Amino acid sequence: MIKSMTGYGRASYNIDLREYQVEVKSVNHRYLDISIKMPKILNYLEDDIKKLISSKLKRGKVDIFINFEDKSAKTKKININFELAKMYINELRALANQENLLSNIEVTEISKYPDVLTIQENQEEEKVKEELLNVVKEAIENLINMRKIEGEKIAQDLKTRIEQIQEKVKKISLSSTGLIEEYVVKLEKRIKEVLKTKEIDEARLAQEVVIYADKCSIEEEVTRLNSHIQQFEKLLNSNEAIGKKLDFITQEMNRETNTIGSKANNLEITNEVIDIKTQLENIREQIQNIE
C-alpha cells in the first residue's frame, strides 16, 4: 500500500502521576531525517526513539515533540549543598560586621541562594523508557494511518493517469503502423513532381524507404514504454517504500516518450506525445510525496 510522506500523529499516557505526551509530524524529504525535541531528563532515550522511528518509517522529514512530567514525590530528592551554604553564611556575617549590620540570618533565606537547594529527579529509567517508547510507537502508528489514507488518494490518481498514458501509447502504436506506407506515397509523388517523369528508380526508392523506416521506427520505444507502465502498476500494489523506484521509472518513461516524439514525423503521434509528457509531469509531482 502506498503511503504519503505527509502526516501527523499524537498519543498520551498517564500512570502513577507520570504524564507522557507525544506528537509526530512528517513532510516530504529525500531521505529519513529525524528531529526530536524533549526534556533534557530524557536525552538518554534519544537513540532508542530514533531506532523505533527508523523501523517504522523509511522517508520523510520527521519532527517529534515529547512532553514528560513526573508529579510523584517518590522520584524526587532534595539535595542541600552544605559547603556552599556555609560560604554564603560566612560572607554575609563578614559583611554585617564590616558594615555594622544585624547578622540575623534565617535558614530559609539561605536556601534561596543559587545552588544551595536543588531537587534531583530520581527516575526509574527502565520503566520510563518502556512507557515512553510505547507512547512514541502509538503516535507513529497514528501518523502511519494518516499517511496511508493520503497514500490511497495518491495511488488512485496515479492509476488513473497511468491508464490514460497506456491508452495513448496504444494510439501511438496504431498510428505508427501506417507511417512507412504514407512516406512511400509522399516520396513517389515528390519525385514525380521534381523530376517531372513517371519513371521511378524502384531500387533507389526502396533504399530511401529502408533508411526512413530505420530512422522513424518506434517499435522498441513503445515496447519499453509498455514495460515501464507494467512495472509502475505493479509497484502501486506493493507494500514497500516505492517513491524512489516510481521516480526512476517515470524518468525512463519520459525518456522513451521524448525519443518517440523525435522519431515519429506525424502530427497525431506528436500530439499524443505532448499529452503523455503532461501526464508524466503530473505523476512526478505526485510521486514526490510518496514514501
Buried (B, 14 or more C-beta within 10 A) or exposed (E): EBBBBBBBBBBEBEEEEBBBBBBBBBBBEEEBEBEBEBEEEBEEBEEEBBEBBEEBBBBBBBBBBBBBEBEBEEBEEEEEBEEBBEEBBEEBEEEBEEEEEEEEEEEEEBEEBEEBBEEEEEBBEEEBBEBBBBBBBBBBEBBBEBBBEBBBEBBEEBBEBBEEBBEBBEBBBEBBEEBBEEBBEEBEEEBEEEEEEEEEEEEEBEEBBEEBEEEBBBEEBBEBBBBBBEBBBEBBEEEEBBBBBBBEBBEBBBBBBBBBBEBBEBEEBBBBBEBBBEBBEEBBEBBEBBB
